Amino acid sequence: MAKEIRLTHELARATAINVISQLPVNSERPLRIVIDEDNRTLAQNRMMWAVLNDIAKQVEWNGEKLTAEEWKHLITANLHGQKCVKGIQGGLVFMGLSTRRMNKKAFADVVTCAEQFGAENGVIFSSDAQEAIRLAEQYKDQLSKVA
């Protein structure tokens, strides 16, 4: 049975320490303890799409307009290494990462990369997209103070 504790206050921290201290140590069947940040929120997801939609409406890429979904693939492939494979019926397919399971920092990186690309290509961001960019920067600033 998996146990998940969210460190949102001191009592949660004390509970986590107590739970870990009571776990058995077994070299044959060791338990795994994973400390990870929450995945991106639905609000972050909406904000990312605001930025990507602005790019899709305003930027022509190699002579054609791309959908926001296609921009998401290009940007995530850019952030996490571009893997390009031959398509089943020809052409090339860039393999980007799914944003569904990204943690909040990785997701903020997607928004930041999209914003930088948009700025370099003259995109005028909507108020929703500007709010997304501001929140991504604020989130990254908070992380840098913790690290």
C-alpha positions as CSV (number, residue, x, y, z in Angstrom):
1,M,0.0,0.0,0.0
2,A,1.4,3.4,-1.0
3,K,1.4,6.2,1.5
4,E,1.5,9.8,0.3
5,I,2.1,12.8,2.5
6,R,2.0,16.3,1.2
7,L,4.4,18.7,3.1
8,T,2.1,21.6,3.5
9,H,2.7,22.3,7.2
10,E,4.9,21.3,10.2
11,L,2.5,18.6,11.4
12,A,2.8,16.9,7.9
13,R,6.6,17.0,8.2
14,A,6.4,15.4,11.6
15,T,4.1,12.8,10.4
16,A,6.4,11.9,7.5
17,I,9.4,11.6,9.8
18,N,7.4,9.4,12.1
19,V,6.2,7.2,9.3
20,I,9.7,6.8,7.9
21,S,11.2,6.0,11.3
22,Q,8.8,3.1,11.7
23,L,9.5,1.5,8.3
24,P,11.3,-1.8,8.3
25,V,14.8,-2.0,6.7
26,N,15.1,-5.0,4.5
27,S,17.9,-5.5,2.0
28,E,16.0,-8.3,0.2
29,R,12.8,-6.3,-0.3
30,P,13.7,-2.6,0.3
31,L,11.0,0.0,0.4
32,R,11.3,3.0,-1.8
33,I,10.8,6.6,-0.5
34,V,10.2,9.2,-3.2
35,I,10.3,12.9,-2.6
36,D,8.9,14.8,-5.5
37,E,7.0,18.0,-6.3
38,D,3.3,17.9,-7.3
39,N,2.5,17.7,-11.0
40,R,1.4,20.8,-12.8
41,T,-2.0,22.2,-11.8
42,L,-5.1,22.7,-14.1
43,A,-4.6,26.4,-13.7
44,Q,-1.0,26.1,-15.0
45,N,-2.3,24.0,-17.9
46,R,-4.8,26.7,-18.9
47,M,-2.1,29.3,-18.7
48,M,0.3,27.3,-20.9
49,W,-2.5,27.0,-23.6
50,A,-3.0,30.8,-23.5
51,V,0.6,31.3,-24.4
52,L,0.7,28.6,-27.0
53,N,-2.6,29.9,-28.6
54,D,-1.1,33.4,-29.0
55,I,2.0,31.9,-30.7
56,A,-0.2,29.7,-32.9
57,K,-2.3,32.7,-34.0
58,Q,0.7,35.0,-34.7
59,V,3.7,33.0,-35.8
60,E,4.2,31.3,-39.2
61,W,6.8,28.5,-39.0
62,N,8.6,27.5,-42.2
63,G,5.8,29.0,-44.2
64,E,2.9,27.5,-42.4
65,K,0.7,28.0,-39.4
66,L,0.9,25.5,-36.6
67,T,-1.7,24.6,-34.1
68,A,-1.2,25.3,-30.4
69,E,-0.8,21.5,-29.9
70,E,1.9,21.4,-32.5
71,W,3.7,24.3,-30.8
72,K,3.5,22.4,-27.5
73,H,5.3,19.5,-29.2
74,L,8.0,21.7,-30.7
75,I,8.6,23.5,-27.4
76,T,8.8,20.4,-25.2
77,A,11.1,18.7,-27.8
78,N,13.3,21.8,-27.7
79,L,13.4,21.8,-23.9
80,H,14.1,18.1,-23.4
81,G,16.2,17.2,-26.4
82,Q,14.9,16.9,-29.9
83,K,14.3,13.4,-30.9
84,C,13.2,13.1,-34.5
85,V,12.0,9.9,-36.1
86,K,10.8,9.0,-39.6
87,G,7.0,8.9,-39.7
88,I,5.2,5.7,-40.5
89,Q,4.1,7.0,-43.9
90,G,7.1,9.2,-44.5
91,G,8.0,12.7,-43.2
92,L,9.5,13.4,-39.8
93,V,8.0,13.3,-36.4
94,F,9.5,15.3,-33.4
95,M,9.0,13.5,-30.2
96,G,8.2,16.0,-27.4
97,L,7.4,15.1,-23.8
98,S,3.9,14.9,-22.4
99,T,3.1,17.8,-20.2
100,R,0.5,15.8,-18.3
101,R,3.0,14.3,-15.8
102,M,5.4,17.3,-15.6
103,N,6.1,18.7,-12.2
104,K,5.4,22.4,-11.6
105,K,9.0,23.4,-12.3
106,A,9.2,21.6,-15.7
107,F,5.8,23.1,-16.6
108,A,7.0,26.6,-15.7
109,D,10.0,25.9,-18.0
110,V,7.6,25.1,-20.9
111,V,5.8,28.5,-20.4
112,T,9.1,30.3,-20.1
113,C,10.5,28.7,-23.3
114,A,7.3,29.5,-25.2
115,E,7.4,33.1,-23.9
116,Q,11.0,33.5,-25.0
117,F,10.3,32.0,-28.4
118,G,7.2,34.3,-28.8
119,A,9.1,37.4,-27.8
120,E,11.9,36.6,-30.3
121,N,9.2,36.2,-33.0
122,G,7.2,39.4,-32.3
123,V,4.2,37.8,-30.5
124,I,2.0,40.2,-28.7
125,F,0.7,38.2,-25.7
126,S,-2.9,38.4,-24.5
127,S,-3.6,39.3,-20.9
128,D,-4.1,35.6,-20.0
129,A,-0.8,34.7,-21.5
130,Q,1.0,37.6,-19.8
131,E,-0.5,36.4,-16.5
132,A,0.9,32.9,-17.2
133,I,4.3,34.2,-18.0
134,R,4.3,36.3,-14.8
135,L,3.3,33.4,-12.7
136,A,5.9,31.1,-14.3
137,E,8.6,33.6,-13.5
138,Q,7.3,34.1,-10.0
139,Y,7.3,30.3,-9.4
140,K,10.9,30.0,-10.7
141,D,12.0,32.8,-8.4
142,Q,10.4,31.0,-5.4
143,L,12.3,27.8,-6.4
144,S,15.6,29.6,-6.7
145,K,15.3,31.0,-3.1
146,V,14.7,27.4,-1.8
147,A,17.6,25.7,-3.7
